[in-house]
């Protein structure tokens, strides 16, 4: 649960002591105040996770306190407790901003139920706030036509059942984050939050605050306390993207969380405990970084419990056309267009290109082609490739020739088509029917082309 510190406010000494004891018996840290004014002051100075307050108190009553807390401590949940329960008073408290209402005499079990309900609601709200702008990108659909990708997903499904830390390695753009999301969805934590932080995008100080949160006044601009990603991911999964970029100082702090599942917010003294499954990704060779002294060896072994390596797209050739067709549909629908077809020549070019930028590059190429398209079919002239390897060796592996857009455009289309067909046949073990399906042509067309090439001495 994300609730750990609870402020109890009640002017009746016996009632307050009972509530404090109940809160402590449930495993929470309890703070207390004897009236609304003192309670507001303590809430502003000590930043509890939740307030449990009586309704009728001298001076500032429970309704006024709820309104004051909404102004001075926005986002702080308040549960109102009253011995004078009525529908009207409960409605009034909820309208003022209370998240729940309890009627005295109240039992520890009833308090426990309410706190768990509030904690669940807070977790969903906070997760939604962080993920609102991180809607699943077009690349979120996992295409697994290739044996390599199928093996990866099978391994991910087995790994998902455990709690162990996962390290996903691979080149940029191969879909590491999508596999992390897949593992989360297949895990017992699927109903919990999935929180992501890009370790390469933030400075050391900002990243520390993002991971562990901060208290008000911890640094310039910290006008209010803020939970970190570890707190938000409590009960779920935290994705540490590009883990190889974090500083040695943060590596040490991260190691402690992985080992002890506890930490302090920046500028805070209270120790917070969390239950989080960590998945880390990197495009670096972390073993080499350890040897070079750039990455802690103990942290590496803490992360490298359940490793997964993502193969580059050039080794997942069977995924190229299904991914391309998926992106065509996504961007056509997004731009209010009819879904265009991929011409046979375009299919051949897409399969022949080695995709140095992997799935991300393929998505960009298809997006440009769809957005700028004027007809109902994507043609070779609509494709704009970046610098990279465009030739394949006879074994199907990329050759060392560097390609450019002009190089690819000037190559004979027949050569591109032949390379694509031969490479696909190699991937399918010579199965012409399967190769034709992947290329989007008929088996008869493929057989006729092979026959013509043999007669011309272009293939054996």
Secondary structure as UniProt FT lines:
FT   STRAND          5..9
FT   HELIX           13..25
FT   TURN            26..27
FT   STRAND          29..33
FT   HELIX           36..46
FT   STRAND          50..54
FT   HELIX           62..72
FT   TURN            74..75
FT   STRAND          77..82
FT   HELIX           87..96
FT   STRAND          100..103
FT   HELIX           108..131
FT   TURN            132..133
FT   HELIX           138..140
FT   HELIX           147..160
FT   STRAND          166..169
FT   TURN            172..173
FT   HELIX           176..186
FT   TURN            188..191
FT   STRAND          194..198
FT   TURN            199..200
FT   HELIX           204..212
FT   TURN            216..217
FT   TURN            220..221
FT   HELIX           229..232
FT   TURN            233..235
FT   STRAND          237..241
FT   HELIX           243..245
FT   HELIX           248..260
FT   STRAND          262..264
FT   STRAND          271..273
FT   STRAND          277..282
FT   HELIX           286..291
FT   TURN            292..293
FT   HELIX           297..303
FT   TURN            304..305
FT   STRAND          306..309
FT   HELIX           313..315
FT   HELIX           318..334
FT   TURN            335..336
FT   STRAND          341..342
FT   HELIX           344..352
FT   TURN            356..357
FT   HELIX           358..371
FT   STRAND          377..378
FT   HELIX           380..382
FT   STRAND          388..389
FT   TURN            394..395
FT   STRAND          402..403
FT   HELIX           405..410
FT   HELIX           413..427
FT   TURN            428..430
FT   HELIX           432..439
FT   HELIX           443..455
FT   TURN            456..457
//
